[in-house]
Amino acid sequence: MTFNIEVDPSITSHLLMVRPLHFGFNEETAPNNAFQVNDKTLSIKQIADLAIKEFDDFVCVLRENGLTITVVEDDISIKTTDSIFPNNWFSTHSDGTLVTYPMFSKNRRLERREDIIERLKENYYLFHHIHLESAENVGQYLEGTGSLILDRANKIAYACRSIRTDGKLLHEWADKLGYRLGVFNAKDENGMDIYHTNVMMALGENFVIWGGDALPEINEKVAIEKLFIDTGKEIIPISMIQIAKFAGNMLAVKNEKGERLLIMSQTAYDSLSVEQINQIESFSKIIRGNIPIIEKYGGGSVRCMLAEIFLKLKA
């Protein structure tokens, strides 16, 4: 059955965010997230309070730039240190599909909230729910748009293999959603698998922020970059040092006026050269959020905080 969905299938102006109550350093995710730091300089309460302040200020910045932000309050009864990163457990698609994903960390599985899904069903046309979370029972994980970088216009999903991005599940997901795959290995400076694809690359409509130096296999790098070129993407390369500063963790969106924006953190922006900034600004206006506490203790940046809504709003 085909549905007439009047939604831009490739870029959105509507984002869902979860306001954190229990944010903090997650011991379960730290072994394979090299971006997390726990230096014991702040108390648990100080970290949580500062994260809420950073979150609220960031939401204001996004709204001031013409974006529609749905803020969901954290569940006070469930301690979820990483609930601020909702893009890992669900994704939405312009044909009315919702996908829920299997998570590596047991305590992160508590972030999947039926009340959020019900809220989406109440307010948007949602026709199909694909459940992948049962793969957790056999040790297979695929963490949403952390694992998957989606070129929605060309139906290509890019992904770097890791314990959080299972190869078998990638193919299952692609078969169900009708995507081609661009899959590769990526390592950080210490030879550790990059845990999420979205810390090393970000796609715009006509450009890609790309940490290609992280790919140890030249044939994979050539193949992925050919896909970029074939789909009309100008490559804006970032270094390994810049990857460590979250320069790959960006999200391309449009605002209510149709202006193209690229959301990044202040940390990421400060790592960029003038030439890189000029390249980006030839395509999009840069929007910055200052979230150093969230980045330091959570090991994720602004893109991880933003769940894109591609569903049609009910009248």
ZAMARGU-4260 file (C-alpha; in steps of 0.2 Angstrom, whole numbers, plus 5000, padded with zeros to 4 digits):
<rodrens>
0) 5000/5000/5000 | 5006/5017/4996 | 5003/5033/5007 | 5003/5051/5001 | 5015/5058/5014
5) 5018/5077/5012 | 5035/5076/5021 | 5052/5080/5014 | 5060/5063/5014 | 5078/5068/5015
10) 5079/5083/5028 | 5068/5088/5043 | 5065/5103/5053 | 5057/5093/5068 | 5068/5085/5081
15) 5063/5076/5097 | 5075/5078/5112 | 5074/5070/5130 | 5078/5082/5144 | 5089/5072/5156
20) 5086/5070/5175 | 5099/5056/5178 | 5113/5061/5166 | 5130/5054/5171 | 5145/5043/5166
25) 5139/5026/5161 | 5151/5012/5166 | 5143/5000/5154 | 5146/5010/5139 | 5164/5016/5143
30) 5173/5000/5137 | 5170/5004/5119 | 5167/5022/5119 | 5184/5031/5119 | 5175/5048/5120
35) 5169/5046/5138 | 5180/5053/5152 | 5177/5052/5170 | 5190/5062/5180 | 5180/5062/5196
40) 5182/5082/5197 | 5163/5084/5198 | 5150/5075/5209 | 5136/5065/5201 | 5124/5079/5206
45) 5135/5092/5198 | 5136/5083/5182 | 5118/5080/5181 | 5114/5098/5185 | 5126/5105/5173
50) 5120/5093/5159 | 5102/5100/5162 | 5108/5118/5160 | 5117/5114/5144 | 5102/5104/5137
55) 5090/5119/5140 | 5102/5132/5133 | 5104/5121/5117 | 5085/5119/5115 | 5084/5138/5116
60) 5097/5140/5102 | 5088/5127/5091 | 5071/5135/5093 | 5078/5153/5090 | 5084/5146/5073
65) 5067/5141/5068 | 5067/5123/5072 | 5053/5113/5079 | 5059/5104/5095 | 5048/5092/5105
70) 5056/5090/5122 | 5051/5074/5132 | 5054/5074/5150 | 5065/5060/5157 | 5056/5047/5167
75) 5060/5051/5185 | 5057/5033/5191 | 5070/5025/5179 | 5089/5029/5181 | 5095/5031/5163
80) 5111/5041/5162 | 5111/5041/5143 | 5092/5045/5139 | 5098/5062/5132 | 5104/5052/5117
85) 5087/5046/5110 | 5092/5044/5092 | 5100/5027/5097 | 5084/5018/5101 | 5072/5024/5087
90) 5071/5031/5070 | 5057/5038/5060 | 5054/5038/5041 | 5044/5048/5029 | 5033/5033/5023
95) 5026/5032/5041 | 5038/5019/5048 | 5046/5018/5065 | 5060/5007/5069 | 5066/5002/5087
100) 5083/4996/5089 | 5094/4984/5100 | 5106/4992/5112 | 5123/4986/5117 | 5122/4992/5135
105) 5108/4984/5146 | 5105/5000/5156 | 5102/5009/5140 | 5088/4997/5135 | 5078/5006/5148
110) 5078/5021/5137 | 5065/5013/5125 | 5049/5021/5131 | 5032/5015/5125 | 5024/5032/5131
115) 5035/5041/5118 | 5030/5029/5104 | 5012/5031/5109 | 5014/5050/5109 | 5021/5049/5091
120) 5006/5038/5086 | 4994/5050/5093 | 5001/5065/5084 | 5008/5058/5068 | 5003/5046/5055
125) 5013/5030/5059 | 5009/5015/5049 | 5022/5002/5052 | 5033/4998/5067 | 5048/4987/5064
130) 5055/4979/5080 | 5073/4974/5080 | 5076/4975/5098 | 5074/4956/5101 | 5092/4954/5093
135) 5098/4959/5110 | 5094/4941/5116 | 5107/4934/5104 | 5120/4948/5107 | 5117/4958/5091
140) 5116/4977/5091 | 5112/4991/5080 | 5110/5008/5088 | 5099/5018/5077 | 5106/5033/5068
145) 5122/5032/5079 | 5126/5016/5069 | 5118/5022/5053 | 5121/5038/5043 | 5106/5039/5031
150) 5107/5047/5014 | 5088/5046/5014 | 5086/5054/4996 | 5097/5041/4988 | 5092/5027/5000
155) 5110/5023/5006 | 5115/5019/5024 | 5133/5021/5029 | 5139/5011/5044 | 5156/5007/5052
160) 5157/4990/5059 | 5158/4988/5078 | 5151/4979/5093 | 5136/4991/5092 | 5134/4989/5073
165) 5131/4971/5069 | 5134/4966/5050 | 5119/4954/5050 | 5107/4966/5057 | 5113/4980/5045
170) 5108/4969/5030 | 5091/4964/5039 | 5088/4983/5042 | 5092/4987/5024 | 5081/4974/5017
175) 5066/4980/5027 | 5069/4998/5023 | 5074/4996/5005 | 5092/5004/5007 | 5109/5000/4999
180) 5123/4999/5011 | 5140/5007/5012 | 5149/4997/5026 | 5167/4999/5032 | 5179/4997/5046
185) 5185/5013/5056 | 5198/5014/5069 | 5203/5028/5081 | 5221/5034/5084 | 5223/5019/5096
190) 5217/5006/5084 | 5200/5004/5093 | 5184/5002/5083 | 5175/5018/5082 | 5159/5014/5091
195) 5146/5024/5082 | 5147/5030/5063 | 5140/5047/5068 | 5156/5052/5077 | 5166/5052/5061
200) 5154/5057/5047 | 5139/5068/5044 | 5129/5070/5028 | 5121/5085/5021 | 5111/5086/5005
205) 5126/5091/4994 | 5141/5088/5006 | 5148/5075/5018 | 5159/5078/5033 | 5170/5064/5032
210) 5184/5056/5043 | 5191/5045/5030 | 5208/5044/5039 | 5199/5032/5051 | 5197/5019/5038
215) 5212/5007/5038 | 5207/4998/5022 | 5210/5008/5007 | 5198/4998/4996 | 5184/5002/5008
220) 5189/5021/5008 | 5189/5022/4989 | 5172/5013/4988 | 5164/5024/5000 | 5171/5040/4993
225) 5165/5034/4976 | 5147/5033/4983 | 5149/5051/4989 | 5154/5057/4972 | 5141/5047/4963
230) 5127/5055/4974 | 5134/5073/4972 | 5142/5075/4989 | 5156/5087/4991 | 5168/5079/5003
235) 5174/5090/5018 | 5188/5079/5026 | 5191/5080/5045 | 5206/5073/5054 | 5208/5060/5067
240) 5211/5075/5080 | 5195/5083/5074 | 5185/5067/5075 | 5191/5066/5094 | 5183/5084/5095
245) 5166/5078/5089 | 5168/5086/5072 | 5160/5072/5064 | 5145/5072/5076 | 5134/5085/5066
250) 5116/5085/5059 | 5110/5094/5044 | 5092/5100/5045 | 5081/5114/5038 | 5071/5127/5048
255) 5053/5133/5046 | 5059/5145/5032 | 5067/5131/5022 | 5085/5137/5026 | 5098/5124/5027
260) 5107/5122/5044 | 5121/5112/5051 | 5120/5109/5069 | 5137/5106/5078 | 5144/5108/5096
265) 5156/5123/5101 | 5169/5110/5103 | 5168/5104/5085 | 5167/5121/5078 | 5183/5126/5088
270) 5192/5112/5080 | 5188/5117/5062 | 5199/5127/5051 | 5194/5143/5042 | 5194/5134/5026
275) 5182/5120/5033 | 5170/5133/5040 | 5169/5142/5023 | 5166/5125/5014 | 5152/5121/5026
280) 5144/5139/5025 | 5144/5138/5006 | 5130/5124/5009 | 5122/5128/5027 | 5122/5140/5041
285) 5131/5134/5056 | 5122/5132/5072 | 5132/5129/5088 | 5127/5121/5105 | 5139/5122/5120
290) 5138/5106/5129 | 5156/5101/5136 | 5149/5092/5151 | 5138/5081/5140 | 5152/5077/5128
295) 5165/5074/5142 | 5154/5062/5153 | 5142/5055/5140 | 5154/5052/5125 | 5142/5059/5113
300) 5139/5076/5105 | 5124/5086/5098 | 5119/5074/5084 | 5117/5060/5097 | 5104/5071/5106
305) 5093/5074/5091 | 5080/5061/5085 | 5074/5067/5068 | 5055/5066/5065 | 5050/5062/5047
310) 5032/5058/5051 | 5017/5068/5044 | 5008/5078/5058 | 4990/5074/5060 | 4978/5088/5057
</rodrens>
